[in-house]
């Protein structure tokens, strides 16, 4: 319950919360949501497309990172997820955002004819951010 309470700071309580039909949501969780005046939306049976954004995010973190690492413990997993969220919001290009990132990125013009592209490693080298660099 504390995790759920901390997920919604009081100045940003959502109007709706989308649930799947998992039985792990206890009566206390459902009552807490009702007390917070959040309207629960329960998706249809075996209908993952009804929570498409979450499904896409899970697919991307799995294919871009989790399938390529060995996770040692919970703290390691938390650090990896934190790093992935930073990469996802700041560096990863999103087709639905016209190849921009959610937090926005500055467009880099090629500074000169001799400039070369360098790859800056992200997520321990699993992904990269490309930038222009003057040739030396």
TIRO-2110 file (N, C-alpha, C; in Angstrom, 1 decimal):
// TIRO-2110
0.8, -1.2, 0.0, N, 1, A
0.0, 0.0, 0.0, CA, 1, A
0.9, 1.3, 0.0, C, 1, A
2.0, 1.2, 0.7, N, 2, A
2.9, 2.4, 0.8, CA, 2, A
3.4, 2.7, -0.6, C, 2, A
3.8, 1.6, -1.3, N, 3, A
4.3, 1.9, -2.7, CA, 3, A
3.3, 2.6, -3.6, C, 3, A
2.0, 2.1, -3.5, N, 4, A
1.0, 2.7, -4.3, CA, 4, A
0.7, 4.2, -3.8, C, 4, A
0.7, 4.4, -2.5, N, 5, A
0.6, 5.8, -2.0, CA, 5, A
1.7, 6.7, -2.5, C, 5, A
2.9, 6.2, -2.5, N, 6, A
4.1, 7.0, -2.9, CA, 6, A
4.1, 7.2, -4.5, C, 6, A
3.4, 6.3, -5.2, N, 7, A
3.4, 6.4, -6.6, CA, 7, A
2.6, 7.6, -7.1, C, 7, A
1.7, 8.1, -6.2, N, 8, A
0.8, 9.2, -6.6, CA, 8, A
0.9, 10.4, -5.6, C, 8, A
1.9, 11.3, -5.8, N, 9, A
1.9, 12.4, -5.0, CA, 9, A
0.6, 13.2, -5.0, C, 9, A
0.2, 13.8, -3.9, N, 10, A
-1.1, 14.3, -3.8, CA, 10, A
-1.4, 15.4, -4.8, C, 10, A
-0.4, 16.1, -5.3, N, 11, A
-0.7, 17.1, -6.3, CA, 11, A
-0.8, 16.6, -7.7, C, 11, A
-0.7, 15.2, -7.9, N, 12, A
-0.9, 14.7, -9.2, CA, 12, A
-1.6, 13.3, -9.2, C, 12, A
-2.7, 13.3, -8.5, N, 13, A
-3.5, 12.0, -8.5, CA, 13, A
-4.2, 11.8, -9.8, C, 13, A
-4.0, 10.7, -10.5, N, 14, A
-4.7, 10.5, -11.8, CA, 14, A
-6.2, 10.3, -11.6, C, 14, A
-7.0, 10.6, -12.6, N, 15, A
-8.4, 10.4, -12.6, CA, 15, A
-8.8, 8.9, -12.8, C, 15, A
-7.9, 8.2, -13.5, N, 16, A
-8.2, 6.8, -13.9, CA, 16, A
-7.0, 5.9, -13.6, C, 16, A
-7.2, 4.6, -13.4, N, 17, A
-6.1, 3.7, -13.3, CA, 17, A
-6.5, 2.4, -14.0, C, 17, A
-5.7, 2.0, -15.0, N, 18, A
-6.0, 0.9, -15.8, CA, 18, A
-5.5, -0.4, -15.1, C, 18, A
-6.4, -1.4, -14.9, N, 19, A
-6.1, -2.7, -14.3, CA, 19, A
-6.2, -3.8, -15.3, C, 19, A
-5.4, -4.8, -15.2, N, 20, A
-5.7, -6.0, -15.9, CA, 20, A
-6.5, -6.9, -14.9, C, 20, A
-6.8, -8.1, -15.3, N, 21, A
-7.7, -8.9, -14.4, CA, 21, A
-6.9, -9.8, -13.5, C, 21, A
-5.7, -9.4, -13.2, N, 22, A
-4.8, -10.2, -12.3, CA, 22, A
-5.4, -10.2, -10.9, C, 22, A
-5.4, -11.3, -10.2, N, 23, A
-6.0, -11.5, -8.9, CA, 23, A
-5.1, -11.0, -7.8, C, 23, A
-3.9, -10.5, -8.1, N, 24, A
-3.0, -9.9, -7.1, CA, 24, A
-3.5, -8.6, -6.5, C, 24, A
-4.4, -8.0, -7.1, N, 25, A
-4.9, -6.7, -6.6, CA, 25, A
-5.9, -7.1, -5.5, C, 25, A
-5.5, -6.8, -4.3, N, 26, A
-6.3, -7.2, -3.1, CA, 26, A
-7.5, -6.2, -2.9, C, 26, A
-8.3, -6.6, -2.0, N, 27, A
-9.4, -5.7, -1.6, CA, 27, A
-8.9, -4.4, -1.1, C, 27, A
-7.8, -4.4, -0.3, N, 28, A
-7.2, -3.2, 0.3, CA, 28, A
-6.7, -2.2, -0.9, C, 28, A
-6.1, -2.8, -1.9, N, 29, A
-5.7, -2.0, -3.0, CA, 29, A
-6.9, -1.3, -3.7, C, 29, A
-7.9, -2.1, -4.0, N, 30, A
-9.1, -1.6, -4.6, CA, 30, A
-9.8, -0.5, -3.8, C, 30, A
-9.8, -0.7, -2.4, N, 31, A
-10.4, 0.2, -1.5, CA, 31, A
-9.6, 1.5, -1.5, C, 31, A
-8.3, 1.4, -1.5, N, 32, A
-7.4, 2.6, -1.5, CA, 32, A
-7.6, 3.4, -2.7, C, 32, A
-7.7, 2.8, -3.9, N, 33, A
-8.0, 3.5, -5.1, CA, 33, A
-9.3, 4.2, -5.0, C, 33, A
-10.3, 3.5, -4.5, N, 34, A
-11.7, 4.1, -4.4, CA, 34, A
-11.6, 5.3, -3.4, C, 34, A
-10.9, 5.2, -2.3, N, 35, A
-10.7, 6.3, -1.3, CA, 35, A
-10.0, 7.5, -1.9, C, 35, A
-9.1, 7.2, -2.8, N, 36, A
-8.4, 8.3, -3.5, CA, 36, A
-9.2, 9.0, -4.6, C, 36, A
-10.4, 8.5, -4.8, N, 37, A
-11.3, 8.9, -5.9, CA, 37, A
-10.7, 8.8, -7.3, C, 37, A
-10.0, 7.6, -7.5, N, 38, A
-9.5, 7.2, -8.7, CA, 38, A
-10.4, 6.2, -9.3, C, 38, A
-10.8, 6.4, -10.6, N, 39, A
-11.8, 5.5, -11.2, CA, 39, A
-11.0, 4.3, -11.8, C, 39, A
-11.2, 3.1, -11.3, N, 40, A
-10.5, 2.0, -11.9, CA, 40, A
-11.1, 1.6, -13.3, C, 40, A
-10.3, 1.3, -14.2, N, 41, A
-10.7, 0.8, -15.5, CA, 41, A
-10.1, -0.6, -15.7, C, 41, A
-11.0, -1.6, -15.7, N, 42, A
-10.5, -3.0, -15.8, CA, 42, A
-10.6, -3.4, -17.3, C, 42, A
-9.5, -3.8, -17.9, N, 43, A
-9.5, -4.2, -19.3, CA, 43, A
-10.1, -5.5, -19.5, C, 43, A
-10.5, -5.8, -20.7, N, 44, A
-11.1, -7.1, -21.1, CA, 44, A
-10.2, -8.3, -20.9, C, 44, A
-10.8, -9.4, -20.8, N, 45, A
-10.1, -10.7, -20.6, CA, 45, A
-9.2, -11.0, -21.8, C, 45, A
-8.0, -11.3, -21.6, N, 46, A
-7.0, -11.5, -22.6, CA, 46, A
-7.0, -10.5, -23.7, C, 46, A
-6.9, -9.2, -23.3, N, 47, A
-7.0, -8.1, -24.3, CA, 47, A
-5.8, -7.1, -24.0, C, 47, A
-4.6, -7.5, -24.3, N, 48, A
-3.4, -6.7, -24.0, CA, 48, A
-3.4, -5.4, -24.8, C, 48, A
-4.1, -5.4, -25.9, N, 49, A
-4.1, -4.1, -26.7, CA, 49, A
-4.8, -3.0, -26.0, C, 49, A
-5.6, -3.3, -25.0, N, 50, A
-6.3, -2.3, -24.2, CA, 50, A
-5.3, -1.5, -23.3, C, 50, A
-4.1, -2.0, -23.1, N, 51, A
-3.1, -1.3, -22.4, CA, 51, A
-1.8, -1.2, -23.2, C, 51, A
-2.0, -0.8, -24.4, N, 52, A
-1.0, -0.8, -25.4, CA, 52, A
0.3, -0.1, -25.1, C, 52, A
0.2, 1.1, -24.4, N, 53, A
1.4, 1.8, -24.1, CA, 53, A
2.3, 1.0, -23.1, C, 53, A
1.7, 0.4, -22.1, N, 54, A
2.4, -0.4, -21.2, CA, 54, A
3.0, -1.6, -21.8, C, 54, A
2.3, -2.2, -22.7, N, 55, A
2.8, -3.4, -23.4, CA, 55, A
4.0, -3.1, -24.3, C, 55, A
3.9, -1.9, -25.0, N, 56, A
5.0, -1.5, -25.8, CA, 56, A
6.3, -1.2, -25.0, C, 56, A
6.1, -0.5, -23.8, N, 57, A
7.2, -0.2, -23.0, CA, 57, A
7.9, -1.5, -22.5, C, 57, A
7.1, -2.4, -22.0, N, 58, A
7.6, -3.7, -21.5, CA, 58, A
8.4, -4.4, -22.6, C, 58, A
7.8, -4.4, -23.8, N, 59, A
8.5, -5.1, -25.0, CA, 59, A
9.9, -4.4, -25.2, C, 59, A
9.9, -3.0, -25.2, N, 60, A
11.1, -2.3, -25.5, CA, 60, A
12.2, -2.6, -24.5, C, 60, A
11.8, -2.5, -23.2, N, 61, A
12.9, -2.8, -22.2, CA, 61, A
13.4, -4.2, -22.2, C, 61, A
12.5, -5.1, -22.5, N, 62, A
13.0, -6.5, -22.7, CA, 62, A
13.9, -6.7, -23.8, C, 62, A
13.5, -6.2, -25.0, N, 63, A
14.3, -6.5, -26.2, CA, 63, A
15.6, -5.6, -26.3, C, 63, A
15.5, -4.4, -25.7, N, 64, A
16.7, -3.5, -25.8, CA, 64, A
17.7, -3.7, -24.6, C, 64, A
17.2, -4.3, -23.5, N, 65, A
18.1, -4.4, -22.4, CA, 65, A
18.0, -5.8, -21.7, C, 65, A
16.9, -6.1, -21.1, N, 66, A
16.8, -7.2, -20.2, CA, 66, A
17.2, -8.6, -20.8, C, 66, A
16.9, -8.8, -22.1, N, 67, A
17.3, -10.0, -22.7, CA, 67, A
18.8, -10.2, -22.9, C, 67, A
19.5, -9.1, -22.6, N, 68, A
21.0, -9.1, -22.9, CA, 68, A
21.8, -9.1, -21.6, C, 68, A
21.2, -9.1, -20.5, N, 69, A
22.0, -9.0, -19.2, CA, 69, A
21.6, -10.1, -18.3, C, 69, A
22.5, -10.4, -17.4, N, 70, A
22.3, -11.3, -16.3, CA, 70, A
22.0, -10.5, -15.0, C, 70, A
20.9, -10.6, -14.4, N, 71, A
20.5, -9.8, -13.3, CA, 71, A
21.0, -10.5, -12.0, C, 71, A
21.8, -9.9, -11.2, N, 72, A
22.3, -10.5, -10.0, CA, 72, A
21.4, -10.4, -8.8, C, 72, A
20.7, -9.3, -8.6, N, 73, A
19.8, -9.2, -7.5, CA, 73, A
18.8, -8.1, -7.7, C, 73, A
18.0, -7.8, -6.8, N, 74, A
16.9, -6.8, -6.9, CA, 74, A
17.5, -5.4, -7.1, C, 74, A
18.6, -5.1, -6.3, N, 75, A
19.2, -3.8, -6.5, CA, 75, A
19.8, -3.6, -7.9, C, 75, A
20.4, -4.6, -8.4, N, 76, A
20.9, -4.6, -9.8, CA, 76, A
19.8, -4.3, -10.8, C, 76, A
18.7, -5.0, -10.6, N, 77, A
17.6, -4.8, -11.5, CA, 77, A
17.0, -3.4, -11.4, C, 77, A
16.9, -2.9, -10.2, N, 78, A
16.4, -1.5, -10.0, CA, 78, A
17.3, -0.5, -10.7, C, 78, A
18.7, -0.7, -10.6, N, 79, A
19.6, 0.2, -11.2, CA, 79, A
19.5, 0.2, -12.7, C, 79, A
19.4, -1.1, -13.3, N, 80, A
19.2, -1.2, -14.7, CA, 80, A
17.9, -0.5, -15.2, C, 80, A
16.8, -0.7, -14.5, N, 81, A
15.6, -0.1, -14.9, CA, 81, A
15.7, 1.4, -14.8, C, 81, A
16.3, 2.0, -13.8, N, 82, A
16.5, 3.4, -13.7, CA, 82, A
17.4, 3.9, -14.8, C, 82, A
18.4, 3.2, -15.2, N, 83, A
19.3, 3.6, -16.3, CA, 83, A
18.5, 3.6, -17.6, C, 83, A
17.6, 2.5, -17.8, N, 84, A
16.9, 2.4, -19.0, CA, 84, A
15.8, 3.5, -19.1, C, 84, A
15.2, 3.9, -18.0, N, 85, A
14.2, 5.0, -18.0, CA, 85, A
14.9, 6.3, -18.5, C, 85, A
16.1, 6.6, -17.9, N, 86, A
16.9, 7.7, -18.4, CA, 86, A
17.2, 7.7, -19.9, C, 86, A
17.6, 6.5, -20.3, N, 87, A
17.9, 6.4, -21.8, CA, 87, A
16.6, 6.5, -22.6, C, 87, A
15.6, 5.9, -22.2, N, 88, A
14.3, 5.9, -22.9, CA, 88, A
13.7, 7.4, -23.0, C, 88, A
13.9, 8.2, -22.0, N, 89, A
13.3, 9.5, -22.0, CA, 89, A
14.2, 10.6, -22.6, C, 89, A
15.5, 10.3, -22.6, N, 90, A
16.4, 11.4, -23.0, CA, 90, A
17.1, 11.1, -24.4, C, 90, A
17.4, 9.8, -24.6, N, 91, A
18.3, 9.5, -25.8, CA, 91, A
17.6, 8.6, -26.9, C, 91, A
16.7, 7.8, -26.5, N, 92, A
16.1, 6.8, -27.4, CA, 92, A
15.2, 7.6, -28.4, C, 92, A
15.2, 7.3, -29.7, N, 93, A
14.3, 7.9, -30.6, CA, 93, A
13.0, 7.1, -30.7, C, 93, A
11.9, 7.9, -30.7, N, 94, A
10.6, 7.3, -30.8, CA, 94, A
9.9, 7.7, -32.1, C, 94, A
9.5, 6.7, -32.8, N, 95, A
8.8, 7.0, -34.1, CA, 95, A
7.6, 7.8, -33.9, C, 95, A
6.8, 7.6, -32.9, N, 96, A
5.6, 8.4, -32.6, CA, 96, A
5.9, 9.8, -32.3, C, 96, A
7.1, 10.1, -31.9, N, 97, A
7.5, 11.5, -31.6, CA, 97, A
8.4, 12.1, -32.7, C, 97, A
8.2, 11.6, -33.9, N, 98, A
9.0, 12.0, -35.1, CA, 98, A
10.5, 11.9, -34.8, C, 98, A
10.9, 10.8, -34.3, N, 99, A
12.3, 10.4, -33.9, CA, 99, A
12.9, 11.3, -32.8, C, 99, A
12.0, 11.9, -32.0, N, 100, A
12.5, 12.7, -30.9, CA, 100, A
12.4, 11.8, -29.7, C, 100, A
12.8, 12.3, -28.5, N, 101, A
12.7, 11.6, -27.3, CA, 101, A
11.6, 12.3, -26.4, C, 101, A
11.0, 11.6, -25.4, N, 102, A
10.0, 12.3, -24.6, CA, 102, A
10.4, 13.6, -24.0, C, 102, A
11.7, 13.7, -23.5, N, 103, A
12.2, 14.9, -22.9, CA, 103, A
12.8, 15.9, -24.0, C, 103, A
12.8, 15.5, -25.2, N, 104, A
13.3, 16.4, -26.3, CA, 104, A
14.8, 16.3, -26.4, C, 104, A
15.3, 16.5, -27.6, N, 105, A
16.7, 16.5, -27.8, CA, 105, A
17.0, 17.6, -28.8, C, 105, A
18.2, 18.2, -28.7, N, 106, A
18.6, 19.2, -29.6, CA, 106, A
19.0, 18.6, -30.9, C, 106, A
18.6, 19.1, -32.0, N, 107, A
19.0, 18.6, -33.3, CA, 107, A
20.4, 19.1, -33.6, C, 107, A
21.3, 18.2, -33.9, N, 108, A
22.7, 18.6, -34.2, CA, 108, A
22.9, 18.6, -35.7, C, 108, A
23.4, 19.8, -36.2, N, 109, A
23.8, 19.8, -37.6, CA, 109, A
25.2, 19.4, -37.7, C, 109, A
25.6, 18.9, -38.8, N, 110, A
27.0, 18.5, -39.0, CA, 110, A
27.9, 19.8, -38.9, C, 110, A
28.8, 19.9, -38.0, N, 111, A
29.5, 21.1, -37.8, CA, 111, A
30.5, 21.4, -38.9, C, 111, A
31.0, 20.4, -39.6, N, 112, A
31.9, 20.7, -40.7, CA, 112, A
32.0, 19.4, -41.6, C, 112, A
32.6, 19.5, -42.7, N, 113, A
32.8, 18.4, -43.6, CA, 113, A
33.7, 17.3, -43.0, C, 113, A
34.6, 17.7, -42.1, N, 114, A
35.5, 16.7, -41.5, CA, 114, A
35.0, 16.1, -40.3, C, 114, A
33.8, 16.5, -39.8, N, 115, A
33.2, 16.0, -38.6, CA, 115, A
32.8, 14.5, -38.8, C, 115, A
32.9, 13.8, -37.7, N, 116, A
32.6, 12.3, -37.7, CA, 116, A
31.6, 12.1, -36.6, C, 116, A
30.8, 11.0, -36.8, N, 117, A
29.8, 10.6, -35.8, CA, 117, A
30.5, 9.7, -34.8, C, 117, A
30.3, 10.0, -33.5, N, 118, A
30.8, 9.1, -32.5, CA, 118, A
29.6, 8.5, -31.7, C, 118, A
29.8, 7.3, -31.3, N, 119, A
28.7, 6.6, -30.5, CA, 119, A
29.1, 6.7, -29.0, C, 119, A
28.2, 7.3, -28.3, N, 120, A
28.3, 7.4, -26.8, CA, 120, A
27.5, 6.2, -26.2, C, 120, A
28.2, 5.4, -25.5, N, 121, A
27.6, 4.2, -24.9, CA, 121, A
26.5, 4.5, -23.9, C, 121, A
25.4, 3.8, -24.0, N, 122, A
24.3, 3.9, -23.0, CA, 122, A
24.0, 2.5, -22.5, C, 122, A
23.6, 2.3, -21.3, N, 123, A
23.2, 1.0, -20.8, CA, 123, A
24.4, 0.0, -20.9, C, 123, A
25.5, 0.5, -20.5, N, 124, A
26.7, -0.4, -20.5, CA, 124, A
27.2, -0.8, -21.9, C, 124, A
26.8, 0.0, -22.9, N, 125, A
27.2, -0.3, -24.3, CA, 125, A
26.1, -1.1, -25.1, C, 125, A
25.0, -1.4, -24.4, N, 126, A
24.0, -2.1, -25.2, CA, 126, A
23.3, -1.2, -26.2, C, 126, A
23.2, 0.1, -25.9, N, 127, A
22.6, 1.1, -26.8, CA, 127, A
23.6, 2.2, -26.9, C, 127, A
23.4, 3.1, -27.9, N, 128, A
24.3, 4.2, -28.1, CA, 128, A
23.5, 5.4, -28.5, C, 128, A
24.1, 6.6, -28.1, N, 129, A
23.6, 7.9, -28.6, CA, 129, A
24.7, 8.4, -29.5, C, 129, A
24.3, 8.8, -30.7, N, 130, A
25.2, 9.3, -31.7, CA, 130, A
25.3, 10.8, -31.7, C, 130, A
26.5, 11.3, -31.8, N, 131, A
26.7, 12.8, -31.8, CA, 131, A
27.8, 13.1, -32.8, C, 131, A
27.8, 14.3, -33.3, N, 132, A
28.8, 14.8, -34.2, CA, 132, A
30.0, 15.2, -33.4, C, 132, A
31.2, 14.9, -33.9, N, 133, A
32.5, 15.3, -33.2, CA, 133, A
33.4, 15.8, -34.3, C, 133, A
34.1, 16.9, -34.0, N, 134, A
35.1, 17.4, -34.9, CA, 134, A
36.3, 16.4, -35.0, C, 134, A
36.7, 16.1, -36.3, N, 135, A
37.8, 15.2, -36.5, CA, 135, A
39.1, 15.9, -36.0, C, 135, A
40.0, 15.1, -35.4, N, 136, A
41.2, 15.7, -34.9, CA, 136, A
42.4, 15.3, -35.7, C, 136, A
END
